[in-house]
Amino acid sequence: MQDTHADKSFWLATYGPYTPNDPVSESVDVDVAVVGGGFTGLSTAYNLRLLEPTLRVAVLEAEVIGYGASGRNGGFSMTLFGLEPAVTKFRFGVQRTVEAHRYMERAVDYVDDLIRSRNLQSDYWFPGFLRVATTPAYVKRIQHDMKLLTDMGITGLEWWDADRVREQVDSPLFLGAWWEPRSGLLNPAKHVRELKRIAQEAGAAIYEHSPVQQIDRGDHFRLETPGGTVTADRVVLATNAYSHLLPELRRSQVPAFTHMVVTEPLSDEQLGAIGWSNRQGIEDARNLVHYFRLTADNRLAMGGSDVSLTYGIDMDRDLNERVFQRLETDVVEIFPSLSGVRFTDRWGGPVSVPVDMAPAIGFLGDRRVVYSIGCVGHGVSLSQLNGKTIADLVLERDTDLTNVWFVGRRLIPWPPEPLRFALSAGIRGYLRGEDWVHERPLRAGR
């Protein structure tokens, strides 16, 4: 059975033929059941089998591998934790901000080493990252964040003025940038299916089209799927933005849908007008960021600008015509030489957002159930190292990863509906309003 889900992202549409694994069709007994077949779940399964080769591990994916955020994101393997450093410092303090950044540096290095050592076919390169300023207010914000981190002892960041940035990527809007060499780019659909491959090679069983409809807790856990039952001693909930569909995690996070567009392949002339020969990943300094990159076949992919919110258990917010049109306009405003470029794909997908905009790994009820939430749109590297951390937790290993502060941290719950929707809309409204204020110079120049 071919299952492309081509409408869910450019990455899935261009992946090529894909045959999903069979669903659960009988009673299965395992040591660990992992719910969710994205970056987090597959990394967990892979690392569990590396640490304990005799462990029986099953991954249960509701749709197909790559269907969720792991097959729809921008493919940035980067060090940004949560929303931004200033928010993390305000909420958690200096020491924890430093620890989070060190964890993210390790996460980027982990993904880089995994791809190279296991020869993962992920359309991967390691070009570094530019956080660009497009208004004077954003220059101040980026320089403030850089000073905040460097004052804490973080190294490897460098301020580039407008001339130096535009030597690398030529946009009339770029006034300067934070340069960070530790950052990679990948094709997320290819990468997540390569994680599936190495997890299976390590001995994990992976079932697709196997949504978990109910989890019963007793001496063992009983996970009900449409085709059969999985009995497990331990459970990992690697469900991130879908976690509110589980009663015990309903108020731990909310999904916010981010959207992307991608152009046709750019010609040599179009690329020459922009520069970008070093192909860095780029974000701007907005609250509701733009993130943009080149693909392996020289398309320009851009995401962000705004998010779509859901109510209750609704997860049908992939498409937003207003945001798509805004993104297509933004591409040309940032790169005027691309006026008239054709856009070929539009899509969206959910990211996991706790109230305090920071990730969390924790336990439900007792230490037999581990969950992971809160990538806040920066989860490519984070989620994969989290899989290694979760494997240590499941095996009750006391390591430097399991002792990181956001493991077992106390979560601030989102309120129940309709207050949850009102609060999330209010937060989005504030972020949009602040962006509007900061971008007045851009509007005045149009």
C-alpha positions in Angstrom: 0.0 0.0 0.0 1.5 3.4 -1.1 0.8 6.2 1.4 2.4 9.5 0.4 0.3 12.1 2.3 1.6 14.5 -0.4 -0.8 17.2 0.7 0.9 17.5 4.1 4.2 19.0 3.1 6.5 19.6 0.2 8.9 17.1 1.8 6.4 14.3 1.8 5.1 15.2 -1.7 8.6 14.9 -3.1 9.8 11.9 -1.0 8.9 9.4 -3.7 7.3 6.0 -3.2 6.7 5.0 0.4 5.2 1.8 1.7 4.2 2.0 5.4 4.6 -0.9 7.8 1.6 -3.0 8.7 -0.6 -1.9 11.6 -0.9 -3.8 14.8 -3.2 -6.8 13.9 -3.0 -9.1 17.0 -2.0 -9.1 20.6 1.6 -7.9 21.1 3.7 -8.1 24.3 6.7 -5.7 24.7 8.8 -4.2 27.3 8.3 -0.6 26.1 5.6 0.8 23.9 6.4 4.2 22.3 3.3 6.2 21.2 4.3 8.4 18.3 6.6 7.7 15.3 8.2 11.1 14.9 11.8 12.3 15.7 11.2 11.8 19.5 9.6 8.4 19.4 12.0 6.9 16.8 15.1 8.3 18.5 13.8 6.8 21.8 13.3 3.4 20.2 16.7 3.5 18.6 18.5 4.5 21.7 16.7 1.9 23.9 17.8 -0.9 21.6 21.4 0.4 21.5 21.5 0.4 25.3 19.5 -2.8 25.8 19.7 -5.0 22.7 17.3 -7.6 24.2 14.6 -5.1 25.1 11.3 -5.6 23.2 10.4 -2.1 21.8 7.3 -1.2 19.7 6.6 2.2 18.1 2.9 2.9 17.4 2.3 5.6 14.8 -1.3 6.7 14.2 -0.8 7.6 10.6 2.5 7.0 8.7 6.1 7.9 9.7 6.5 11.6 8.8 2.8 12.5 9.0 3.1 14.8 12.0 5.5 17.7 12.7 8.5 15.6 11.9 7.6 15.4 8.2 6.4 19.0 7.9 8.9 21.3 9.7 11.6 23.6 8.1 14.4 21.1 8.8 16.6 23.5 11.0 18.9 21.6 13.4 19.7 24.5 15.7 20.5 25.6 19.3 17.5 27.7 20.0 15.7 26.5 23.1 12.0 27.5 23.6 10.9 30.9 22.3 14.1 32.9 22.7 16.9 33.3 25.4 15.3 36.4 27.1 12.1 34.5 27.7 13.9 31.5 29.1 16.0 33.7 31.4 13.0 35.6 32.6 11.1 32.4 33.5 13.9 30.1 34.6 17.0 32.2 35.5 20.6 32.4 34.3 21.8 28.9 35.3 19.0 27.1 33.6 19.3 29.2 30.5 22.9 28.3 30.2 22.2 24.6 30.9 19.4 24.7 28.2 21.8 26.2 25.6 24.5 23.6 26.4 21.8 20.9 26.0 20.9 22.3 22.6 24.5 22.6 21.5 24.8 18.9 22.3 21.6 18.2 20.5 22.9 19.8 17.3 26.1 17.9 17.6 24.2 14.6 18.3 22.2 15.0 15.0 25.3 15.9 13.1 27.2 12.9 14.4 24.2 10.5 13.9 23.8 11.5 10.3 27.5 11.2 9.5 28.2 8.0 11.4 25.1 6.1 10.2 25.1 7.6 6.7 21.6 8.9 6.9 20.2 10.0 3.6 18.7 13.2 4.9 19.7 15.9 2.3 21.9 17.3 5.1 24.4 20.0 5.2 25.9 22.1 8.0 26.0 25.7 6.8 25.5 27.6 10.1 22.6 30.0 11.1 21.8 33.7 10.7 19.3 35.4 12.9 18.7 38.6 10.8 17.5 42.0 11.9 15.1 43.7 9.5 14.3 46.9 11.6 16.3 48.9 14.1 14.2 47.5 16.9 15.2 44.0 15.9 18.9 45.0 15.8 18.5 45.9 19.5 16.7 42.7 20.3 19.3 40.5 18.7 22.2 42.3 20.2 20.5 42.2 23.6 20.0 38.4 23.3 23.6 38.0 22.2 24.9 40.0 25.1 22.6 38.0 27.5 24.2 34.8 26.3 27.8 35.9 26.1 27.5 37.5 29.6 26.6 34.0 30.7 29.7 32.5 29.1 28.2 31.2 25.9 30.6 31.4 23.0 30.5 30.8 19.3 28.1 33.7 18.5 29.2 36.7 16.4 27.5 39.9 15.3 27.6 40.7 11.6 26.9 44.2 10.3 24.6 44.8 7.3 27.5 44.8 4.8 28.8 41.5 6.0 25.4 39.9 6.0 24.6 41.1 2.5 27.8 39.6 1.2 26.4 36.3 2.2 22.6 36.8 1.5 21.6 40.0 -0.2 18.4 41.5 1.0 17.8 45.3 1.3 16.0 44.6 4.6 19.0 43.0 6.4 20.5 45.4 8.8 22.7 42.9 10.6 22.6 39.4 12.0 23.6 37.0 14.8 25.9 34.4 13.1 26.2 31.0 14.7 28.2 28.3 12.9 26.7 25.4 14.8 23.5 24.7 12.8 22.5 22.1 10.1 19.7 21.8 7.6 18.0 18.6 6.5 15.0 17.2 4.7 12.7 16.3 7.5 10.6 13.6 5.7 13.7 11.8 4.5 15.4 12.1 7.9 12.5 10.8 10.0 12.2 7.8 7.7 15.9 7.2 8.0 15.4 7.2 11.7 12.7 4.6 11.1 15.3 2.5 9.2 18.0 2.6 11.8 15.5 1.9 14.6 14.3 -1.2 12.8 17.9 -2.2 12.1 18.5 -1.9 15.8 15.6 -4.3 16.5 12.6 -2.0 17.3 9.2 -3.0 15.9 7.4 -0.2 14.1 3.7 -0.2 13.4 1.9 2.4 11.2 -1.8 3.2 10.9 -2.0 2.1 14.6 -3.6 5.0 16.6 -3.8 4.3 20.3 -7.4 4.6 21.3 -7.1 3.8 25.0 -4.4 3.1 27.5 -5.3 1.0 30.6 -3.0 1.1 33.5 -2.5 -1.9 35.8 0.4 -4.2 36.6 1.1 -3.8 32.9 -0.2 -1.3 30.4 -2.7 -2.3 27.8 -2.8 -0.1 24.7 -5.8 -0.5 22.4 -5.5 0.1 18.7 -8.1 -0.6 16.0 -6.4 -3.8 14.9 -5.0 -5.3 18.1 -3.7 -4.8 21.6 -0.2 -4.0 22.8 0.8 -5.0 26.4 3.8 -3.2 27.8 5.7 -2.7 31.1 6.5 0.9 30.3 5.1 3.5 28.0 6.7 6.5 26.3 4.3 9.3 25.1 6.2 10.9 22.2 3.2 12.8 21.1 4.3 16.5 21.4 1.7 18.7 19.7 -0.9 15.8 19.8 -0.5 15.4 23.5 -3.8 17.2 24.4 -5.6 14.3 22.8 -4.5 12.2 25.8 -6.6 12.9 28.9 -3.7 13.0 31.3 -1.8 15.5 29.2 -4.7 17.6 28.0 -3.7 20.8 29.7 0.1 20.4 29.4 0.5 22.1 26.0 -1.5 23.4 23.1 -0.9 22.9 19.4 -0.1 26.0 17.3 0.0 25.5 13.6 2.8 27.1 11.6 2.7 27.4 7.8 5.2 27.2 5.0 5.4 27.9 1.3 8.0 26.9 -1.3 9.0 28.3 -4.7 9.8 26.6 -7.9 13.5 25.8 -8.3 15.4 29.1 -8.6 17.5 29.7 -11.7 21.2 30.5 -11.6 20.3 34.1 -12.3 17.8 34.3 -9.5 20.3 32.7 -7.1 23.0 35.0 -8.3 21.0 38.0 -7.4 20.5 36.8 -3.9 23.9 35.4 -3.3 23.4 32.8 -0.5 26.2 30.6 -1.9 26.9 29.2 1.6 23.2 28.3 2.0 22.8 29.2 5.7 19.5 28.7 7.5 17.9 32.0 8.4 15.4 33.3 10.9 14.4 36.9 11.6 13.9 38.4 15.1 10.1 38.7 15.0 8.1 37.0 17.8 6.2 35.2 15.1 9.3 34.5 13.1 10.0 34.0 9.5 12.3 31.1 8.9 13.7 30.4 5.4 16.2 28.3 3.6 17.1 26.7 0.3 16.2 23.2 -0.5 18.5 20.6 -2.1 17.1 21.5 -5.5 17.4 25.3 -4.9 13.8 26.2 -4.0 13.3 28.9 -1.4 11.2 27.6 1.5 9.8 30.1 4.0 7.6 29.5 7.0 6.2 31.4 9.9 4.7 35.0 9.8 1.7 33.9 12.0 0.2 30.8 13.5 -3.3 29.2 13.5 -4.9 28.2 16.8 -7.3 25.3 17.5 -10.2 24.8 19.9 -10.6 21.7 22.0 -9.3 18.6 20.2 -9.6 20.1 16.7 -6.4 19.5 14.7 -7.6 20.7 11.3 -5.6 23.9 10.8 -3.0 22.9 8.2 -4.3 25.4 5.7 -4.6 29.2 6.2 -5.0 31.2 3.0 -4.3 34.5 4.7 -0.9 33.3 6.1 0.0 31.6 2.8 -0.6 34.9 0.9 1.3 36.8 3.5 4.3 34.5 3.3 4.4 34.7 -0.5 4.4 38.5 -0.2 7.1 38.4 2.4 9.4 36.3 0.2 9.3 39.1 -2.4 9.6 41.9 0.1 12.7 40.3 1.5 14.1 39.4 -1.9 12.7 41.9 -4.5 14.7 40.2 -7.3 12.3 37.2 -6.9 9.3 39.2 -8.0 7.1 37.0 -10.2 8.5 33.7 -8.8 6.0 30.9 -8.8 5.1 29.1 -5.6 4.4 25.3 -5.9 3.6 24.1 -2.4 1.8 25.3 0.7 1.3 23.4 3.9 1.1 23.6 7.7 1.6 21.6 10.8 1.4 21.7 14.6 4.0 22.6 17.1 3.7 22.0 20.9 3.5 25.0 23.1 3.4 24.9 26.9 2.2 28.1 28.7 5.8 29.1 29.6 7.2 28.4 26.1 9.7 25.8 27.2 10.1 22.1 26.6 9.4 19.5 29.3 10.1 15.8 29.8 8.2 14.2 32.7 6.4 11.2 34.2 2.7 10.5 34.4 1.5 8.8 37.6 4.7 6.9 38.2 8.1 6.5 36.5 6.7 3.8 34.2 5.2 6.5 31.8 7.5 9.1 30.3 6.2 12.0 28.2 7.9 14.7 26.1 6.3 18.0 25.0 7.0 21.6 24.1 9.4 21.9 21.2 7.9 25.3 20.5 8.9 25.1 16.8 12.6 24.5 17.4 12.5 20.7 17.9 14.5 19.1 15.1 17.7 18.7 17.2 16.0 18.9 20.6 13.5 16.0 19.9 16.3 13.7 18.8 18.5 14.2 21.8 15.3 14.0 24.0 15.0 10.5 22.6 18.3 9.6 24.1 17.4 11.3 27.4 14.1 9.3 27.5 15.8 6.1 26.8 18.0 6.7 29.9 14.9 7.5 32.0 13.1 4.4 30.9 16.1 2.2 31.8 16.4 4.1 35.1 19.9 5.3 34.2 21.2 8.3 36.2 23.1 10.4 33.6 23.9 14.0 32.8 21.0 14.0 30.4 18.4 12.8 32.9 19.6 15.4 35.4 18.9 18.4 33.0 16.5 20.8 34.7 13.5 20.4 32.4 13.3 16.7 33.1 10.6 16.4 35.7 9.9 20.1 35.9 6.6 21.4 37.2 4.3 22.5 34.4 1.9 25.4 34.5 -1.3 24.0 33.1 -3.3 25.7 30.4 -6.8 26.5 31.6 -9.8 24.5 30.3 -11.8 25.5 27.3 -13.0 28.1 26.4 -10.4 29.9 28.6 -7.6 28.0 27.0 -8.5 29.3 23.5 -9.0 32.9 24.9 -5.6 32.8 26.6 -3.7 31.4 23.5 -5.5 33.9 21.3 -4.5 36.7 23.7 -0.8 35.6 23.7 -0.8 35.4 19.9 -2.4 38.9 19.8 0.3 40.3 22.0 3.0 38.8 20.0 1.5 40.1 16.7 1.0 43.5 18.2 4.6 43.8 19.3 5.7 42.7 15.8 3.5 45.4 14.3 5.1 48.1 16.5 8.6 46.9 15.7 7.9 46.8 11.9 6.5 50.3 11.5 9.7 51.4 9.8 9.2 48.7 7.1 5.6 49.8 6.5 6.6 53.4 6.3 9.1 52.6 3.6 6.6 50.8 1.4 
